[in-house]
Amino acid sequence: MKKPAVLLAVTDEAMRQSARGVLLRLGYEVFEPSDNPRDLRSLRHRMPDLVIIGPSPDAPWKGLEVAQQIHQHDRRVPLILITPNSSEELAIAALRAGIKDYFKYPFTPEELAAAIVRCLSQFPSREVSARHETTAPDLIDSPRMIGESLAMREVHAYARKVAPADVNVLITGETGTGKELTAELIHRNSPRCHKPFVPINCAAIPDSLMESELFGYEKGAFTGAHGRKEGTLKLAEGGTVFFDEIGDMSQYAQAKILRVIEGKEVNRLGGRDSIPLDVRFIAATNQDLDLLVRESKFRKDLYFRINVARIHLPPLRDRKEDILTLTDHYIRECNHQLGREVLGFTDEALQSLLRYDWPGNVRELRNLVEAVFINLPSRTISFLDLPVQFQRRLRETDGLPQDERERVLSALLATNWNKSQAAQKLHWSRMTLYRKMVKYRLSGGNEVPEGPDASLHQRA
């Protein structure tokens, strides 16, 4: 197997020697651009499997520019940033530049080795990627499934395999993770793409109407049946039926649907003949079907019928590295729809999004962005531009009181008056915290005089 190739874009000699030693011990191939380590012209001829970027002697943030240049060639290359200084601002900027891991220098060999192995294990080698791309083309409409995290890359990779295979699929995941979008994506990339995609909300159809709605009925089958009606399942002929929230289906409905899936035929109410049915079944649920089967609340035979191929969509809290990409996408959509030119979130606001657990997942994030646009934000979205309900939920999550002076004091006490940590807890910059401390005359538990006070800054 070909050794992974790692590019060292590191200027500092001691830092470069330390990193090279770790890479060689791991058995990786190491190369550096000739003449100037930051000369990236060699990338036109050979793109590495991993790039390690060090700080520039004249500008500590220069490494982020290097990262952006590399991603102009190929966004799939994982990047590690080594920096002599670490800050909240740098962390946010590194996230925006596509950095997958960064840490301070000096580092231990074990720390760097762990970061390298982690990045290379998450991103397949370029040789493997090239083979994969020739056998599994990109998904049609895949930009609608936004995310470059490892979890979402795995979802995309498996969806590429599942789509052309005419088998039943079970999609699991919490509410708001995009299960119907994934089902539609599979349909659009299948041989059935030119036929209908018919979603059915299993929780919205009562048992009394289930057969007439899904299977159809003949004239005179019941009072009010004045003519023949095709059922929803037959309307999807040749295409895909999507059973949304199948875990909410009653035992009665489960038995009826199992018979349809097994026999690939339906019987209209009041009819005598079976009608052949040529459809693909995709089901989705936010419930634990394995548990429901063990508790005899979901039929085991139906479970095995729908669980041929399985895709699990991760919650947003487990792939927060995708939040920036998602918000950028939703902001572009809202800008287009409303004729605005909003650039994005401030670092303070973005940090608050990264700290939140997102129980409503991607749907909740999208709703948040749309709610922000109702109030016509300026070019950038600050923390105070976020909906009041979201601000309140975030403060409750952080365990902070609602009164601003009490919030400031609570954060300072909780962090033993460490202003960097208190500012992070409050989702403020350090200078904002300083101004609030002066305003509320807070300094190590003692009151301070009105106006600027040098002793306040000595505690920083």
C-alpha positions as CSV (number, residue, x, y, z in Angstrom):
1,M,0.0,0.0,0.0
2,K,1.3,3.5,-0.9
3,K,2.6,5.5,2.0
4,P,0.6,8.7,2.8
5,A,2.4,11.8,1.6
6,V,2.5,14.8,4.0
7,L,3.5,18.3,3.0
8,L,5.3,20.4,5.6
9,A,4.6,24.1,5.0
10,V,6.6,25.1,8.1
11,T,9.1,28.0,8.2
12,D,10.5,27.6,11.7
13,E,13.4,25.2,11.5
14,A,13.0,23.7,15.0
15,M,9.3,23.2,14.5
16,R,9.9,21.6,11.1
17,Q,12.5,19.2,12.4
18,S,10.2,18.1,15.2
19,A,7.3,17.5,12.9
20,R,9.5,15.7,10.3
21,G,10.8,13.4,13.0
22,V,7.3,12.4,14.0
23,L,6.2,11.8,10.4
24,L,9.2,9.6,9.6
25,R,8.7,7.5,12.7
26,L,5.1,7.0,11.6
27,G,6.4,5.7,8.2
28,Y,4.9,8.6,6.1
29,E,6.5,10.2,3.1
30,V,7.5,13.8,3.8
31,F,8.1,16.5,1.3
32,E,8.5,20.2,1.4
33,P,8.2,22.8,-1.4
34,S,11.6,23.7,-2.8
35,D,13.2,27.1,-2.0
36,N,10.4,28.5,0.1
37,P,8.4,26.2,2.3
38,R,5.4,28.4,1.6
39,D,5.8,28.2,-2.2
40,L,2.8,26.1,-3.1
41,R,3.4,25.8,-6.8
42,S,4.4,22.1,-6.3
43,L,0.8,21.4,-5.4
44,R,-0.2,21.8,-9.1
45,H,1.8,18.6,-9.8
46,R,1.2,16.6,-6.7
47,M,-1.5,17.1,-4.0
48,P,-0.5,15.5,-0.6
49,D,-2.7,13.4,1.6
50,L,-2.2,15.9,4.5
51,V,-0.7,19.3,5.0
52,I,0.9,20.6,8.2
53,I,1.1,24.4,8.3
54,G,3.3,26.4,10.6
55,P,3.2,30.1,11.6
56,S,4.8,32.8,9.4
57,P,7.6,34.7,11.1
58,D,6.2,38.0,10.0
59,A,2.5,37.3,10.6
60,P,1.2,34.5,13.0
61,W,-2.1,34.3,11.0
62,K,-0.4,33.9,7.7
63,G,-0.9,30.1,8.0
64,L,-4.7,30.6,7.4
65,E,-3.9,32.2,4.1
66,V,-1.9,29.2,3.1
67,A,-4.8,27.0,4.1
68,Q,-7.2,28.9,1.9
69,Q,-4.7,28.6,-1.0
70,I,-4.5,24.9,-0.6
71,H,-8.3,24.5,-0.5
72,Q,-8.5,26.4,-3.8
73,H,-6.7,23.4,-5.3
74,D,-8.6,20.7,-3.4
75,R,-10.9,21.1,-0.4
76,R,-10.6,17.4,0.5
77,V,-7.0,17.7,1.8
78,P,-7.0,17.8,5.6
79,L,-5.0,20.6,7.2
80,I,-3.2,20.8,10.6
81,L,-2.2,24.2,11.9
82,I,0.6,24.7,14.4
83,T,0.7,28.0,16.1
84,P,2.7,29.6,18.9
85,N,-0.4,31.4,20.2
86,S,-3.9,30.2,20.7
87,S,-7.1,32.3,21.0
88,E,-10.8,32.2,20.4
89,E,-10.4,34.5,17.4
90,L,-7.8,32.1,15.9
91,A,-10.0,29.1,16.6
92,I,-12.9,30.7,14.7
93,A,-10.7,31.8,11.8
94,A,-9.1,28.4,11.6
95,L,-12.6,26.8,11.4
96,R,-13.6,29.1,8.6
97,A,-10.3,28.4,6.7
98,G,-11.0,24.6,6.8
99,I,-8.4,23.6,9.4
100,K,-9.2,20.2,10.8
101,D,-6.9,20.3,13.8
102,Y,-4.7,22.9,15.4
103,F,-2.6,23.2,18.5
104,K,0.1,25.2,20.2
105,Y,3.8,24.9,19.8
106,P,5.8,23.5,21.5
107,F,4.0,20.2,21.2
108,T,4.9,16.7,22.3
109,P,5.5,14.0,19.7
110,E,2.5,12.1,21.0
111,E,0.2,15.1,20.5
112,L,1.3,15.6,16.9
113,A,1.2,11.9,16.1
114,A,-2.3,11.6,17.4
115,A,-3.5,14.6,15.3
116,I,-1.9,13.2,12.2
117,V,-3.3,9.7,12.5
118,R,-6.7,11.1,13.4
119,C,-6.8,13.3,10.2
120,L,-5.5,10.6,7.9
121,S,-7.9,8.0,9.3
122,Q,-10.8,10.4,8.6
123,F,-9.8,11.2,5.1
124,P,-9.0,8.4,2.6
125,S,-5.8,8.6,0.6
126,R,-5.9,10.4,-2.8
127,E,-5.3,7.1,-4.6
128,V,-8.3,5.5,-2.9
129,S,-10.4,8.6,-3.5
130,A,-9.6,8.6,-7.2
131,R,-10.6,4.9,-7.5
132,H,-13.8,5.6,-5.6
133,E,-14.7,8.5,-7.7
134,T,-14.4,6.5,-10.9
135,T,-16.7,3.8,-9.7
136,A,-19.1,5.9,-7.7
137,P,-20.0,9.3,-9.2
138,D,-21.1,12.2,-7.2
139,L,-24.7,12.2,-6.1
140,I,-27.2,14.3,-8.1
141,D,-28.4,17.2,-5.9
142,S,-25.8,16.2,-3.2
143,P,-25.2,19.9,-2.4
144,R,-28.6,19.8,-0.6
145,M,-27.0,17.4,1.9
146,I,-24.6,19.9,3.3
147,G,-21.6,18.9,5.4
148,E,-17.9,18.0,5.1
149,S,-17.5,16.3,8.4
150,L,-16.4,12.7,8.6
151,A,-19.9,11.6,9.6
152,M,-21.5,13.3,6.6
153,R,-18.8,12.1,4.2
154,E,-19.7,8.5,5.3
155,V,-23.4,9.2,4.7
156,H,-22.7,10.4,1.2
157,A,-20.4,7.5,0.4
158,Y,-22.9,4.9,1.5
159,A,-25.8,6.7,-0.2
160,R,-23.8,6.5,-3.5
161,K,-23.8,2.7,-3.1
162,V,-27.4,2.3,-2.0
163,A,-29.0,4.6,-4.6
164,P,-28.5,2.3,-7.7
165,A,-29.3,-0.9,-5.7
166,D,-33.0,-1.5,-5.9
167,V,-33.4,-2.6,-2.2
168,N,-35.4,-1.3,0.7
169,V,-33.8,1.3,2.9
170,L,-34.2,2.3,6.5
171,I,-33.1,5.8,7.5
172,T,-32.7,6.6,11.2
173,G,-31.9,9.8,13.0
174,E,-33.3,12.4,15.3
175,T,-36.0,14.9,14.2
176,G,-34.6,17.6,12.0
177,T,-31.6,15.7,10.7
178,G,-32.9,15.5,7.1
179,K,-34.3,12.0,6.7
180,E,-36.8,12.9,3.9
181,L,-34.1,14.8,2.1
182,T,-31.9,11.7,2.2
183,A,-34.7,9.5,0.9
184,E,-35.4,11.9,-1.9
185,L,-31.6,12.0,-2.7
186,I,-31.5,8.2,-3.0
187,H,-34.5,8.2,-5.3
188,R,-33.1,10.9,-7.6
189,N,-29.9,8.9,-8.0
190,S,-31.7,5.6,-8.6
191,P,-32.9,4.0,-11.9
192,R,-36.4,5.0,-10.7
193,C,-35.5,8.7,-10.7
194,H,-37.9,9.5,-13.6
195,K,-40.9,8.0,-11.7
196,P,-42.7,9.5,-8.7
197,F,-41.3,10.0,-5.2
198,V,-44.3,9.7,-2.9
199,P,-43.9,10.5,0.8
200,I,-46.4,9.1,3.3
201,N,-46.6,10.4,6.9
202,C,-47.3,7.2,8.8
203,A,-48.3,9.1,12.0
204,A,-50.9,11.2,10.2
205,I,-53.1,8.4,8.7
206,P,-55.7,6.9,11.1
207,D,-56.3,3.1,10.9
208,S,-59.9,3.8,9.7
209,L,-58.6,5.5,6.6
210,M,-55.4,3.7,6.0
211,E,-56.6,1.1,3.5
212,S,-58.7,3.5,1.5
213,E,-55.9,6.1,1.3
214,L,-53.0,3.8,0.6
215,F,-54.7,1.0,-1.4
216,G,-57.6,2.8,-3.0
217,Y,-61.2,1.7,-3.4
218,E,-63.8,0.6,-5.9
219,K,-67.1,2.3,-6.6
220,G,-69.6,1.4,-3.9
221,A,-67.0,0.0,-1.5
222,F,-68.5,2.2,1.2
223,T,-70.9,5.1,1.7
224,G,-69.6,8.0,-0.3
225,A,-67.4,5.9,-2.7
226,H,-69.0,7.3,-5.9
227,G,-66.2,6.1,-8.1
228,R,-62.9,4.2,-8.3
229,K,-59.9,5.8,-6.7
230,E,-56.3,4.8,-7.0
231,G,-54.4,4.5,-3.7
232,T,-51.3,6.5,-2.8
233,L,-49.1,3.4,-3.2
234,K,-50.3,2.8,-6.8
235,L,-49.7,6.5,-7.6
236,A,-46.0,5.8,-7.0
237,E,-45.9,3.0,-9.6
238,G,-42.4,2.6,-10.9
239,G,-41.0,5.0,-8.4
240,T,-40.3,5.2,-4.6
241,V,-42.6,5.2,-1.6
242,F,-41.2,6.9,1.5
243,F,-42.8,5.9,4.8
244,D,-41.9,8.7,7.1
245,E,-41.9,8.0,10.8
246,I,-42.7,4.3,10.3
247,G,-42.1,3.7,14.0
248,D,-45.4,5.5,14.8
249,M,-47.4,3.1,12.6
250,S,-50.0,1.0,14.5
251,Q,-49.7,-2.8,14.7
252,Y,-52.8,-3.0,12.4
253,A,-51.2,-0.8,9.8
254,Q,-47.8,-2.6,10.1
255,A,-49.5,-5.9,9.2
256,K,-51.1,-4.4,6.2
257,I,-47.9,-2.8,5.0
258,L,-45.9,-5.9,5.6
259,R,-48.2,-7.8,3.2
260,V,-47.8,-5.2,0.5
261,I,-44.0,-5.2,0.8
262,E,-43.8,-9.0,0.7
263,G,-46.3,-9.5,-2.1
264,K,-45.7,-6.4,-4.1
265,E,-49.4,-6.1,-4.8
266,V,-52.4,-4.2,-3.4
267,N,-56.1,-4.9,-3.1
268,R,-58.5,-2.0,-3.4
269,L,-61.3,-1.8,-0.9
270,G,-64.3,-3.5,-2.5
271,G,-62.2,-5.1,-5.2
272,R,-61.6,-8.7,-5.9
273,D,-58.4,-8.8,-8.0
274,S,-54.9,-8.1,-6.7
275,I,-53.1,-5.3,-8.5
276,P,-49.3,-5.7,-9.1
277,L,-47.2,-2.9,-7.5
278,D,-43.7,-2.0,-8.7
279,V,-42.2,0.4,-6.2
280,R,-39.1,0.8,-4.0
281,F,-39.7,1.3,-0.3
282,I,-37.7,3.7,1.9
283,A,-38.7,4.1,5.5
284,A,-37.5,6.6,8.2
285,T,-37.9,6.9,11.9
286,N,-36.6,8.9,14.8
287,Q,-37.3,6.0,17.2
288,D,-35.2,3.1,18.2
289,L,-36.8,0.3,16.2
290,D,-34.5,-2.3,17.7
291,L,-36.0,-1.4,21.1
292,L,-39.5,-1.4,19.8
293,V,-39.0,-4.8,18.3
294,R,-37.8,-6.2,21.7
295,E,-40.8,-4.6,23.4
296,S,-43.1,-6.2,20.7
297,K,-44.3,-2.7,19.7
298,F,-42.9,-3.1,16.1
299,R,-43.2,-6.3,14.0
300,K,-40.0,-8.1,13.7
301,D,-40.8,-9.4,10.2
302,L,-41.6,-5.9,9.0
303,Y,-38.4,-4.6,10.6
304,F,-36.3,-7.1,8.6
305,R,-38.1,-6.3,5.4
306,I,-37.4,-2.6,5.5
307,N,-33.9,-2.8,7.2
308,V,-32.0,-4.1,4.1
309,A,-29.8,-1.1,3.7
310,R,-29.5,1.3,6.7
311,I,-28.4,4.9,6.9
312,H,-28.0,6.8,10.2
313,L,-28.0,10.5,10.1
314,P,-25.9,12.0,12.9
315,P,-27.3,14.8,15.1
316,L,-25.9,18.3,14.5
317,R,-24.2,18.3,17.9
318,D,-22.0,15.5,16.8
319,R,-20.9,17.3,13.6
320,K,-20.6,20.9,14.7
321,E,-17.8,21.4,12.2
322,D,-20.6,21.6,9.6
323,I,-22.3,24.6,11.3
324,L,-20.3,27.2,9.4
325,T,-21.0,25.6,6.0
326,L,-24.7,25.2,6.9
327,T,-25.1,28.8,8.0
328,D,-23.3,30.1,5.0
329,H,-25.6,28.1,2.7
330,Y,-28.8,29.3,4.5
331,I,-27.6,32.9,4.5
332,R,-27.0,32.8,0.7
333,E,-30.5,31.4,0.3
334,C,-32.1,34.1,2.4
335,N,-30.0,36.8,0.7
336,H,-31.3,35.5,-2.7
337,Q,-34.9,35.3,-1.6
338,L,-35.0,38.7,0.2
339,G,-32.6,40.7,-1.8
340,R,-30.1,41.2,1.1
341,E,-26.4,41.2,1.3
342,V,-25.7,39.7,4.7
343,L,-22.1,38.5,4.9
344,G,-22.4,36.1,7.9
345,F,-22.1,35.8,11.7
346,T,-19.7,37.7,13.9
347,D,-17.2,35.6,15.7
348,E,-19.1,36.0,19.0
349,A,-22.3,34.9,17.4
350,L,-20.7,32.0,15.6
351,Q,-19.1,30.8,18.9
352,S,-22.5,30.8,20.5
353,L,-23.8,28.6,17.7
354,L,-20.9,26.2,18.2
355,R,-21.6,25.9,21.9
356,Y,-25.3,25.1,21.5
357,D,-26.4,21.5,21.4
358,W,-29.1,21.9,18.7
359,P,-31.9,19.5,19.9
360,G,-33.8,20.4,16.7
361,N,-30.7,19.7,14.6
362,V,-30.3,21.1,11.1
363,R,-34.0,22.2,10.9
364,E,-33.6,24.3,14.0
365,L,-30.4,25.9,12.6
366,R,-32.2,26.8,9.4
367,N,-35.2,28.2,11.3
368,L,-32.8,30.3,13.3
369,V,-31.2,31.9,10.2
370,E,-34.6,32.6,8.7
371,A,-35.8,34.2,12.0
372,V,-32.7,36.5,12.0
373,F,-33.6,37.7,8.6
374,I,-37.1,38.8,9.8
375,N,-35.5,41.6,11.7
376,L,-33.5,42.7,8.7
377,P,-29.9,42.3,10.1
378,S,-27.0,44.5,9.0
379,R,-24.1,43.2,7.0
380,T,-23.1,40.9,9.9
381,I,-25.2,39.0,12.4
382,S,-24.2,39.6,16.0
383,F,-25.2,37.6,19.1
384,L,-27.8,40.3,19.9
385,D,-29.4,39.8,16.5
386,L,-30.2,36.2,17.3
387,P,-33.8,35.5,18.4
388,V,-34.4,36.3,22.1
389,Q,-35.7,32.8,22.7
390,F,-32.4,31.3,21.4
391,Q,-30.4,33.7,23.6
392,R,-32.4,32.7,26.6
393,R,-32.0,28.9,25.8
394,L,-28.2,29.4,25.4
395,R,-27.9,31.3,28.7
396,E,-30.0,28.6,30.5
397,T,-27.7,26.0,29.0
398,D,-24.7,27.9,30.4
399,G,-26.4,28.1,33.8
400,L,-26.3,32.0,33.7
401,P,-29.0,34.2,35.2
402,Q,-31.0,36.6,33.0
403,D,-30.0,39.9,34.6
404,E,-26.9,41.2,32.9
405,R,-25.0,42.2,36.0
406,E,-25.8,38.9,37.7
407,R,-24.7,37.1,34.5
408,V,-21.4,38.8,34.4
409,L,-20.8,38.2,38.1
410,S,-21.9,34.6,37.9
411,A,-19.5,33.9,35.0
412,L,-16.6,35.5,36.8
413,L,-17.3,33.6,40.0
414,A,-17.7,30.3,38.0
415,T,-14.3,30.8,36.4
416,N,-12.5,32.1,39.5
417,W,-12.3,35.5,37.9
418,N,-10.5,34.2,34.8
419,K,-11.6,36.8,32.3
420,S,-10.8,34.8,29.2
421,Q,-12.9,31.9,30.4
422,A,-15.7,34.2,31.7
423,A,-15.8,36.0,28.3
424,Q,-16.1,32.7,26.6
425,K,-18.9,31.6,28.9
426,L,-20.7,34.8,28.2
427,H,-20.0,34.6,24.4
428,W,-18.3,38.0,24.6
429,S,-14.9,39.4,23.6
430,R,-12.6,40.2,26.5
431,M,-13.0,43.9,25.8
432,T,-16.7,43.6,26.0
433,L,-16.3,41.9,29.4
434,Y,-14.0,44.7,30.6
435,R,-16.5,47.3,29.6
436,K,-19.3,45.5,31.5
437,M,-17.1,45.1,34.5
438,V,-16.4,48.8,34.6
439,K,-20.1,49.6,34.0
440,Y,-21.2,47.4,36.9
441,R,-18.2,48.2,39.1
442,L,-17.0,44.6,39.4
443,S,-13.3,43.8,40.2
444,G,-12.4,40.7,42.0
445,G,-15.5,41.0,44.2
446,N,-14.7,44.7,45.1
447,E,-16.4,47.7,43.8
448,V,-14.3,49.9,41.4
449,P,-14.8,53.6,40.7
450,E,-16.7,54.9,37.7
451,G,-14.9,55.2,34.4
452,P,-11.7,53.5,33.1
453,D,-9.6,51.9,35.8
454,A,-6.1,50.6,35.2
455,S,-6.3,48.1,38.0
456,L,-9.1,46.4,36.1
457,H,-6.8,45.7,33.2
458,Q,-4.0,44.5,35.5
459,R,-6.2,41.5,36.3
460,A,-6.5,40.4,32.7
